Amino acid sequence: MIDLRSDTVTRPTDAMRRVIADAEVGDDVYHDDPTVLALEARVAEVLGKDDAMFTPTGTMANQTALRAHTSPGDVVLASKDAHIDLHELGAANAISGLTIQQLDGEAGTFTADQVRSAVPEIPASMPASLFQPVTLVAAENTHNAAGGTVWPLARLTNVTETARGLGLATHLDGARLWNATAATGVSEAEYSAGFDTVSVCFSKGLGAPMGSALAGSKAIVDRARRFKQMFGGGFRQAGMMAAGALYAVEHHRERLADDHANARRLAVGLAEQPGVEVDLDTVATNMVYFRVTAMSAAKFEAAWLDNGVAALALTHDTIRAVTNLHVTTDDIDAAIKAAATVLG
Ligand SMILES: Cc1ncc(COP(=O)(O)O)c(C=O)c1O
């Protein structure tokens, strides 16, 4: 089976399993697991921040950041269909009492002007206490729901500088920041520079079995550690998982370019099929979102699976296929051939 459902479905390679088995461990809650500490130091260095905190999931890295930056009742500005809103199941509302306001822009981005307009100008005649405070701006790079799209660095910098000028904190959901770097050559640290906190995942394109991290200043990461513990994220002998993550950071970043080339090859091959529409401009990294017009997406998904290819029907007409470290160029050619068979 060629599994294109997600880049999270990968299993650890043999080399990764060996470092996991051999990992030196301590107790994450006592902050003395040497492999966790080594991972945190390395991630902070790669992202150009003072400190980092290892978490079991990207959701926990994002939600501890949101909680650390805000107070209940605050408004967070985020992109349209941001993961922190759409796929974290109302955690920001349920756990931290936040309202997320989506800013609809191009390919999962938004502009500094949109940030400015979303912050209420309080008339001199009105009490400030009548306005819900906007306190945080959150961006997502790459942007999952927009198709794995990459923020142009200039737009991102404009947004973070504007946010800072307005006194707002900034968070980057960088679950796939590694992919943005592989696609553009802009380093992870350059993308992170304007942000107070940045989350990254090791369990997506990098192929580790689990784990994410939140990086930032020592003060904000210390505050987030309190919420990691509160949310149930103190995961004891986590060094085993940190070893897999560290291996992924050192050995699997460069190969993401292969996933991107495979995604483009798939997108181009699918675009040639009658009954399929692909916006090639949105295929920037390892994701291919395409529309099926010949039949329902659910029917296409089931028939593609019968022909050996797993993908996800996200809506009545949209399918998502994601390349990852188990998917070869031959698999891509086989997937295109299977699509042709399905489409008849
Ligand atoms: C953009 C983005 N952020 C955060 C997450 C959350 O990661 P996790 O599944 O580890 O909680 C995901 C997961 O797919 C994601 O795509």
Ligand as a Chemical Component Dictionary entry (heavy atoms), coordinates in Angstrom:
data_LIG
# 
_chem_comp.id                   LIG 
_chem_comp.type                 NON-POLYMER 
_chem_comp.pdbx_formal_charge   0 
_chem_comp.three_letter_code    LIG 
# 
loop_
_chem_comp_atom.comp_id 
_chem_comp_atom.atom_id 
_chem_comp_atom.alt_atom_id 
_chem_comp_atom.type_symbol 
_chem_comp_atom.charge 
_chem_comp_atom.model_Cartn_x 
_chem_comp_atom.model_Cartn_y 
_chem_comp_atom.model_Cartn_z 
_chem_comp_atom.pdbx_ordinal 
LIG C1 C1 C 0 0.099  22.804 11.182 1  
LIG C2 C2 C 0 -0.041 21.839 12.316 2  
LIG N1 N1 N 0 0.141  22.274 13.566 3  
LIG C3 C3 C 0 0.023  21.458 14.625 4  
LIG C4 C4 C 0 -0.264 20.122 14.456 5  
LIG C5 C5 C 0 -0.473 19.276 15.675 6  
LIG O1 O1 O 0 0.443  18.238 15.812 7  
LIG P1 P1 P 0 0.056  16.931 16.669 8  
LIG O2 O2 O 0 -0.730 16.060 15.764 9  
LIG O3 O3 O 0 1.406  16.371 17.030 10 
LIG O4 O4 O 0 -0.703 17.381 17.864 11 
LIG C6 C6 C 0 -0.449 19.608 13.162 12 
LIG C7 C7 C 0 -0.764 18.186 12.950 13 
LIG O5 O5 O 0 -0.943 17.707 11.866 14 
LIG C8 C8 C 0 -0.346 20.497 12.063 15 
LIG O6 O6 O 0 -0.550 20.085 10.804 16 
# 
loop_
_chem_comp_bond.comp_id 
_chem_comp_bond.atom_id_1 
_chem_comp_bond.atom_id_2 
_chem_comp_bond.value_order 
_chem_comp_bond.pdbx_ordinal 
LIG C1 C2 SING 1  
LIG C2 N1 SING 2  
LIG C2 C8 DOUB 3  
LIG N1 C3 DOUB 4  
LIG C3 C4 SING 5  
LIG C4 C5 SING 6  
LIG C4 C6 DOUB 7  
LIG C5 O1 SING 8  
LIG O1 P1 SING 9  
LIG P1 O2 DOUB 10 
LIG P1 O3 SING 11 
LIG P1 O4 SING 12 
LIG C6 C7 SING 13 
LIG C6 C8 SING 14 
LIG C7 O5 DOUB 15 
LIG C8 O6 SING 16 
# 
